[in-house]
Amino acid sequence: MHFIKRFPKEQQIEGEFHVSVYIVIYKFLLGLFEFSGGVIVAFFGSRIYQAYQASLFKELSEDPHDLLARLSESVVPNVLTHNNYVVIYLLLLGLAKMIGAIGLIYKQNWGVDLLVVLTVLMAPFQIVNLILHPQITDLIYFAVGWLIALYLIEFKPKAWISRMMLRLN
């Protein structure tokens, strides 16, 4: 005997989802990492910058041609001194990814929509970053993000867009 009655809307939602636990964990942890980074930069950015400057001075006095120290000179000060934009970016992006992952856990359409739209919105920035600073780790991160987004919409972007437009109307 079946005591639990399944409603058509519930069956439709479950039919639309094929979510992996690994995707949920990946997106949630990535969001948590980004959100935590934003909080750390907001509260401890100036202290980290002071410690960084002292460490950089010591490192460059020992080896003035240290490649890692020279590369960090162009990135770290920008992140820690212009931290308002970085903090807002990290907090919003991390929060959106965590909320999207929670939406996936509860099999909500908005969870998929949020994560896919976030991937699409971030793509131009990631592509520019890959062109200006090509790195294999950034390429892998970009590819994994797109594969997850395509997996969430079952590799049918046209069908997902039309479903999303129907839900918006």
N, C-alpha and C positions, 0 to 999 in steps of 0.2 A: 504494500500500500504506500502511496505517495501522499504524505501529509503536507509536504511543502508544495505550494502552488507557485509555478513560475509564471511571471507576468511577461507579456510580449516585449515590453520595453526593456526589461531586464535581459531577456534572451537576445535582443538586438544589440545591446551594449556588450554582452559577452561575446557575441559573434564578431563584433568589430575589433576586439582586442586579441592580440596574441603577444603578450608582454612577458619578457623574461625577467626573472628575479635579478639576474646579473645587471640588466639595464637599469632597473630601479636602484640597485645598490650603487652602481657606477654614477648615475646622475645625482643621487642624493649625496654621496661622499664628495663628488666634485663640487656640488653646490655648497656643502658644508665647508670645504677647504677654501673656496673663494670668499664666502661670507666671513669666515674666521680671519682670513687675510685682510679683509677690509676693516674688521674690528681692531686687529692688531696694529695696522697702519694708522688708524684713527687715534688710538690711545697711546701707542708707543712709538710712533713714527719719528718724532724728534730725538728720542733716546737712541733708537736704532741708528739714526743718521749720525749722531755723535760717535757712537761706538764704531760705525762703519768708517768714518773719517779717520779716527785714531788707528784703526786696523790697516786702512789703506796707506796711511802715511808710513807706518812701520814696515809694511810689505814692500812699498816702493823704495824705501831707504835701503832695504836689504838687496832688492833686485829691481832696478829702475825699468827693466824691460819685461816685467811679469805680464804675460798676455791676459790672464784672467783678471788681474787688477785693472789693467787698462780697459778691458771690455766692460767691466762693472762700473767704471767711471762715467760712462755715458748713460747707463740705465738706472742705477740705484739712486743717484741724487734726484733725477726727474720723478721717480716714483715717490720718494719720501718727502720732497720739498713741494711738489704740486699735488699733495695728497688728497685734497678735497675731491677732485675728479676721480682719482683712483679709488678712493673710499666709496664714493657713491656708486661707481661702476661695479666694484666688487660686491658691495652689499646687495645691490639690485639683482645682479646676475646670479649670485649665489642663492639668494632668496627665491628667485624665479625657478631655478633648477630644483631646489628642495621642494617647493610647492608642486612643481610638475611631477616629481617623483612620487609625492604623496598622492597626487591625482591618479597616477598609474596604479598605485597599490589599491586604491578604491575603485579602479576601473571606470574612471570618469573621462569623458571625451575631452574635457578641457585640459586634462593633464597631457594627453597626446598633443593637442593643439598648441599648448603653451611651449612644450619642448621642441616641437617641429618649427614653430614660428621663431623661436629663439635661435635655433640653428640657422634658419634662413637669414635672420637679421644680422647675425654675427659673421656670416660667410664673407661679405665684402671686406671686413676688417682683417679677417684671417688670411684672405687671399693677398691683400696688400702686404701684410706682415710676411707671408711666405715669399713674395716677390722681392721685398726689400732685404729680408734677413732669412734666406733659405736654411732651414734646419730640418733634419729628418724627424725629430720629435714633434715639431709643429705640424709637419705633414701627416704624421701618424694620428695625432690628436684631431686634425681636421677630417681625415678620412674616417676615423672611428665615429666622430660626431655625425657625419653624413650617413654612414651605414646604419647607425642606430635610428636616425630620423626616418630613413627609408624603410627600415624594418618595422618601425612603429606604424607606418602607413601602408604596410604590406607591399612595398615597392610599387604602389599605384598612386602616384602623386595627383593625377587628374581626378581620380575617384575621391581622394581625400579632400581636394579643393572643393569639389562640388558638394560633398557631404558637409564640409565646414560652412559653405555659403548657405546651404539649406538651414543649418542650425542658427546662423546669424539672422536669418529672416524670420 
